[in-house]
Amino acid sequence: QPDYFTIKVFHGGCIRDNKYVGGKVNFYDHVDKDKMSLLEIDNMVRQLDPTYEGQRIDYWYRIGSEDQALTKLSTDLDAITMCCCVPSIRLVLLYLDHMELHGVYGDSLDEVYEMEDIFFNQAGSSGVVIEELSDSPRKRPTCVIEEIPDDAPAILPPRPAKRNTGVVIREVQDIVPFQRMKAASIGPNDKGKEKVDERNNQNSSGIDFDDLQDIDILDFMQSYGGQGFQDNEDEVDDGSDRDKDDEDDGSDGDKDDDYNPEVDDEDYDPYGIDDDDVEGMEGTDGGKQTEDGVGTSSQGFVLGSRDAYADLEDNEDMFANVDSDEERMGPALNSDGEPEDEFPEFNPNTDMKKPKFCKGMIFANVRILRAALREKAIQGGWEYIYLKNDLHRLRVICKEDDYPFELYASKMQHENTLMIKTYESEHKCTRKWNNTMVGSRYLTAKFKDKIQLNENWNTCSLAQTMSTKIKARVSKQMAYRAKRAALLELEGSIREQFARLVDYGRELQRVDPATTIDIKCDFSDSSNQPIFKRMYICLGALKNGFKAGCRAVIGLDGAHLKSAFGGQLFTVVGMDANNTTWVIAYAMVENETKDSWIWFLQLLGKDLDIDDGGAGWTFISDKHKGLIPAFDEVVPLAHIRFCVRHMWTNFTKLFPGKEMKDQMWKCAKATTMPFYLKDMEDMKQLNEKAYDWMKEPERPPKHWCRAFFNTAQQCDILINNLCESFNGWIREARGRPPLSMFEEIRVKLMTRIQLRRAKMQAYHGNICPKARKTLEKNKLKAATDCISTFNGGHQAEVENFGGSKNTVDLNLRTCSCRRWDLSGIPCKHAVSAIFQKREDPDDYVAECYLKKTYMAIYSNLIMPVNGMDLWPRGEGPAMLPPQYTRQPGRPKTKRIKDSSEKAQGSGTKLGRVQKSLKCGNCGVLGHNMKTCHRHLPPKEKSAALNKRRKLNNGDGSETQQTKKGKKTTLTKNELRKKAKQTAEYQR
């Protein structure tokens, strides 16, 4: 594998005269280049021999062979450089130079080498000490870094007073244990070589390692105002061993008197003092031993001592929150810097999750206090009642008898702030499941965000979720009211949305100046305020995308809006290069009339530059009310197509049966006049009335048969499924208020454009997928059913195995079957002729199906807009919603489907499929024999019969003959008794 290599490790010896003496060799195979680092090499060495822990080892390496020069390995960068040879060279030679074998580090007073932590010596060795860390917890984990210049001279000038100070970052324990490092095991020939006098031996760099000092990096940082760590009382700052000459301040005349590290160096702080050397330091001039084992200087304090810097502690938290939204004003300070006594404040943003009260707590207003009380009562499962409840006072007690809970708050003097004056928090009552504190307003505020994420949440499921969350009963009606209020709060009131429609149009034009917005209002109101009537939206990206590559075929449709104010949503949809929908514009109108369609088509014509009466354009629709007269007035020269799917729905009501259905579709799909005439004759033979129905003047064949379609648009669709699928896609949006509906449509379109664009970018091929699928089918048919013969030019005669013949012209890209002409994709006859000429059928596909055309269309992206709260408000009067009259009963939100549209139920047995009833008595459709009497013609009204008068029985009493079966009237007491019995029975 390209990133793996082998490391040959020489260890157990040392390097002398550019040769490795002693030791042994091990190999590491399959070493990952990407995971190589200095720490990884340390782990490898530790696995070679556990006795290497605590030894000082230098790393050197060669690439490829032993003839190459040695290179020092001391940092991660060196390890990365070492791996650069991979994969050209897969062998690296690593040498472990054990410094103990050189005999240059043997002095017992060398405090640097008595440290058991890992550090790096850049002067003479890599300074690596391999050791396992202790399992005991450490108070102050830090690192130790030692810095020694690499360019040090071979022999330094003798300056005994100055030390080669470095920075040591180490893990500090509570009491640093200083012990002599045990000498590593060496060979018998080298025994005793580590006992060499360091005064007679110097290392290669000439640096006196005996004079290295350890500096605690924490104290080094604290001296500059950094955040310190809390020390244990038993912790003693220990330092390394010192020479006797260094302990006597000023006793050595050769010492440099102008240099005192403890005074001149501000960053100096001794790492610590060994416990064994405390007695030796007593009585010296350098300092006096204190009771805790730390010396004090003549200036009165010890450098590096925590007590000495106690007054220099930083009074600001380094890790405090700096978010400006969470800043809170701190307590006021008096002249002595002490905080003044302040009452606790209740913050509804943070304290409302789990309210806690105390005497003296202040609230901004009584509304916040009421909400906090309700939240606390619901969480605790108890109830309370108000004794005082106004804007200035609030007194509540527990609803249960003989329970001491009480809270009283009143207004503070000269402020509107409320303060708790009396508070008794004791509660002994049990949890109430039917808690009267739970209301729809409380549920709306608590679950508003969750309802927004799932607007179609089932009411029963929502009620169960609410009950589980608050641990109290929530009825279905309460959950329904809470959900409705939450949705209204999230969407804003309907009146407000109508008032902000003008601002919404300005926002759309701000982000995309090519957007067209047209709003039509009615001023028939007595207040002379504008009343919404229509709104047209054509986003600039949709307009430019259609012009970039879509064909001149447009589908129009209208759909009912399900909101309280009703209305219609007009949509106009085109076809992209993959024969999928490309929405052009949409509008909300008051009703589907000729006037509204004319207004919509005129605005659409301006956006799409439809001139010359619509010549060269094709419109397909469902023959909506008022649309055909609008076509005749706005685009009289355009080609109009009727949706055959809706035409068949009307056809099958009069002429049911699969045979009639198949024959009607066969007539519509005929691509040539001879086939159309033949199919119509077959229809006439099946049912002459059906033939006459299809020949009626109101549905001429030029609107629904392919044989009459224009071939310039290269589109042969028969149904208006493009608009129908879009209306179904936005079905939920059509039930929202106008502003929410427009925004949901825009966001859906913006997301879909981005998704389709990304999918097509990942698609491999120059032809879009749907066109490719059709072409592949034609290739298969051409290979199995067609034989082509050329005339020597670009014309060919293609014979089918069924006996028919067709002519193909490759230059004109036409075929006598007209399928290639209508769709722009080579038919099976054209594919056979193309194969005969040894050419690729892909080159004969129309440009409107190419991938580059698709990408040109979808390169027009819809721009995002801000929220309603960021829109600038207009200066004109607010627009009012249209008049609304509520109809009796529950509003209907589902369309009444035709019998052919009804979905089959689940299960293995098919339910009864019946389109209409037919009475056996009268033979009329729509009822049966049982209900025939309800549909009889009305009878003539007879003369009113004389009412029976009251009869006198002779004794002055009057009797009245009551009708048979009529119930007697009950008294109020009887009704009350009956209601109690009913309630008891239901209980």
Residue, then its C-alpha position, 0 to 999 in steps of 0.5 A: q500500500p502506498d502509505y506503509f513503510t518499514i522501520k529498522v530500529f537499532h537500540g541498546g547501543c550508542i553512536r560513536d564516530n558515526k557508527y552504532v556500537g553495541g545493541k540489537v536490531n528490531f523491525y516495525d512493518h506496515v507503519d502508517k505514514d499518516k500516523m507518524s509522529l514523535l509520540e508514535i516513535d516514543n511508543m515504539v521504543r517503549q515496546l522494544d524494552p521496558t527498561y528504556e523508561g527513564q533513560r535519556i535517548d537521542y533519535w537519529y535516522r537514515i533513509g534507505s541504506e546505511d550509507q546515507a548521512l544521519t539526521k537528527l529526529s527531535t520534533d514532529l516536523d522531523a518525523i513528518t520529514m522522515c516520512c516524505c520518502v514514502p512510497s518511493i523508499r519504504l525503509v527507514l533506519l532509526y538509531l537510538d543513541h543511549m546517552e548513558l553509554h557516552g559517560v557524559y551524564g553521571d554527576s549525582l548533582d545534576e538536578v536536570y537529569e533527576m526529573e522523571d518527566i519527559f523533556f527535550n534537549q535541543a543542544g546535545s540530544s533529543g532529551v527524551v525520557i521514556e516513562e509511564l505516568s503515575d496512576s495517582p491523580r495530579k493536582r496541576p497537570t502541566c507540561v515541561i519544555e526546556e529551551i537551549p539554543d541549537d547554535a551554541p558554541a562548542i565551548l562556552p566562555p566560563r561564567p560560573a555565576k550564570r546558569n543556562t536557564g531554560v523553561v521546563i513544563r512538567e506535570v507537577q505533583d503535590i510533593v515532587p519526589f526527587q530521586r536519583m535516576k537509576a542507570a539503565s542496564i548496559g552490556p558487560n563491556d561498558k560496565g562502569k563507563e557511566k561513572v565519569d567525572e563530569r568536570n573532565n567530560q563535556n558534551s558536544s555542544g559545550i553547554d553546562f547541563d548542571d546549571l540548567q534551572d527548572i521554572d514553573i510555567l504556572d508561576f511564570m504565567q502568574s507573574y504576568g497576571g495570568q489565572g493561577f491554580q488553587d494550591n493544596e495546603d500540603e504542597v511545597d514548591d520544590g526545586s532541583d539540587r543546587d551546588k554548594d557554591d550556588e547556595d552561598d550568596g556572594s561567597d565565591g569571588d569569581k561569581d558574577d555579582d551583577y547577575n542574580p536570577e532571583v532579583d534581576d529576572e522577573d520571570y524567575d521562580p524556583y521550581g521547588i526545594d528538595d526536602d532533603d536539602v532543607e537542613g542544608m539551607e538553614g542559616t545561609d545568607g540566601g534566605k531563612q527557612t519558614e515553618d512550611g519548608v519554604g525559604t524567605s528572601s531578605q526582601g521579606f517574601v519568597l519569589g514564586s510563593r502563592d502568598a506573595y501574589a495573593d493580592l495580585e489575583d485577577n478579580e475577573d473570571m477568565f471563562a465567564n460568558v461574554d455573550s452580550d445577550e446574556e449580560r446582566m448588571g452586577p450589584a451596585l458597589n459602595s465607596d468601599g467597593e463592597p456590594e450593597d444589599e439588593f433584593p433578588e430579581f426574577n428573570p422570566n427568561t431563565d427563572m420561569k423554567k423552575p420558579k422559586f420565590c422568596k421574600g423580597m423578590i421583585f417582579a417587573n409586573v403582575r403579569i410575570l408574577r401570575a405566570a410564575l405562580r401558575e408554572k410553579a403550581i402546575q409543576g407542583g401539582w397543586e391549586y391556588i385561589y386569588l384573594k387579591n388580584d389587581l395591578h398593584r396587589l396580589r394575594v394567593i392561598c392554597k385552594e385546599d383547607d387548612y394549608p399554610f401556603e400564602l404569597y402576598a406581593s404589592k407595588m413598591q413605592h414610586e415604582n411599578t415593580l412588585m415585591i413579595k412581602t409575605y411568603e409561606s412556601e409549605h405545601k401538604c396537599t397531594r398532586k391534582w391530576n385534574n388541575t384547574m391551573v392548566g388552561s389553553r393559554y398556558l399550553t399555547a405558550k409552553f408548546k408553541d415551538k413544538i407545534q410549529l415543528n409539527e403543524n399536522w400534529n394529531t389532536c389526540s396525540l398532542a393532548q397525550t403529549m401535553s399531559t405527559k409533559i406537565k403531569a396533568r390532564v389535558s382534554k382533547q378540546m383544550a389541546y385543539r384550542a391551544k394548537r389553533a391559538a399557537l398556529l394563529e400566533l405563529e402565522g399572525s392574524i389573517r387581518e395582519q397578513f392582508a395588511r402586510l401583503v404590499d410590504y411583502g411585494r416590496e421585499l420580493q422586489r428588493v431581493d430580485p428587481a426582476t420580480t413582478i408584483d401586481i395587487k388589485c384592491d376594491f375601494s367600495d367600502s364606506s371607509n374608503q380603505p383598500i380591500f384586497k381583491r387579487m395579487y399576482i406574483c412572478l418571481g424574477a428567477l422563475k421568469n428568467g429560467f423559463k426564458a432560458g430554455c423552456r418550450a413555448v408550452i404553458g399549462l394553466d389551472g385554478a385551485h380552490l383555497k381552503s382558508a376562511f376567506g376562500g378564493q382561487l389560486f391561479t398557477v401557470v406552469g411550463m416544461d423544463a428540459n426533463n419534461t418536469t414542471w417549471v412554475i412561472a407565476y401564481a396569483m390569488v384571486e377572488n373568484e374564477t371568472k372571465d375578468s380574473w382570467i383576462w387580468f391574469l393572462q395580460l400580466l403573464g403576457k407582459d412577463l413572457d413577452i407574448d406578442d402577436g396575439g399569442a402566435g407560436w404559443t401553446f396553452i393547455s387547460d381544463k376548460h375552466k370557467g371563463l378561461i376560453p373567452a379569455f383566450d379568445e380576447v388576450v391570445p386569439l392566435a395561440h394554439i389551445r389544448f384541452c386536457v384529455r383527462h378531464m375530457w374523458t371524465n365527462f365522456t365516461k359519465l355518458f358512455p361508461g365502459k373500458e372499451m369506450k374509454d380505450q377507443m376515446w384515448k386511441c382517437a386522441k393519441a392518433t398522430t396522423m389524419p388517416f389514423y384519426l379518421k380510422d379511429m373515429e370510424d371505429m368509435k362510430q361503430l361502437n356507439e354513434k352517440a359517443y361519436d357525435w359527442m366527440k364531434e360537437p362544435e364546442r370540442p373540435p379535434k384541434h384542441w385534443c387530438r395529436a394529429f392537429f397539434n403544431t410541431a413547432q413546440q416539440c411537445d406532444i402532451l395531452i393532459n394538464n398533469l403539470c398543473e395538477s401535480f403542482n396544486g397537489w404539491i402545495r395542497e397544505a399551503r392552500g389552507r393557510p392565510p395569504l402571506s403564509m401561503f405565498e411564503e411556503i410556495r416560494v420556499k418550496l420552489m427555492t428548495r426544489i430548484q436547488l435539489r434538481r440542480a444538484k441532481m442534474q450536476a451529478y448526472h452523467g450524460n448529455i441528454c436528460p433522463k426522461a428523454r434518454k429513457t424514451l430514446e432507449k425504448n425507441k432503440l429497442k423497437a427499431a432493432t426488432d421491428c424496422i428495416s431502413t433503406f436509403n435513397g443515396g441521400h438523407q431520405a430513407e424508407v423504413e418498413n415495419f414488420g407489420g407491413s406499414k412503411n414510413t419515410v424519414d428525412l434526417n436533414l429535416r428531422t421529420c418522419s411521416c408518423r409525426r412522432w419525431d416532429l411532435s416530440g423532438i426525440p427520434c422515433k423508432h423509424a428515425v433510429s433505424a435510419i440513423f443506425q443504418k448510416r452508422e451515426d449516433p441517435d443522441d446527435y438527433v435529439a432536440e436541443c430542448y432535452l439536453k443537459k446544458t439546457y436544463m442547467a441553463i434553466y436551473s441556474n436562475l436561483i430564487m433569492p432568500v428574503n427576510g422575515m416579516d419583522l424586518w420588512p419596512r412598513g408602507e406609508g399608505p393605509a392598511m389593506l383590509p381582507p375581503q368580506y367573509t360570511r361564515q357558512p353553517g356547518r364545519p368548513k369543508t377542506k377536501r374536494i369532492k372526488d369523482s367516482s373514477e378518482k376514489a381510491q380503493g380501500s385496504g384489504t384483500k376484498l374489493g369494495r362496492v364500486q357504484k357510480s350512480l343509483k337507478c330506481g327500479n320504479c321510475g327508472v331515474l338515476g340518483h335514487n333507489m326503490k326505497t327512497c323513490h317516494r322522496h322524489l315524487p312530484p309535489k302534491e297540490k296543497s289541500a284546504a286546511l282542515n278545521k281544528r277541533r274545538k274544546l268541548n264542554n262536559g257540562d260541569g264547567s271543565e274543559t277537556q282537550q283531545t290530544k294527538k296520539g303519541k304526543k308526549t306530555t310537557l314536564t315541569k322544571n322539577e321533573l326536568r331537573k330530576k331527570a338531568k340528575q339521573t342522567a348524570e348519575y348514570q353517566r358517572 
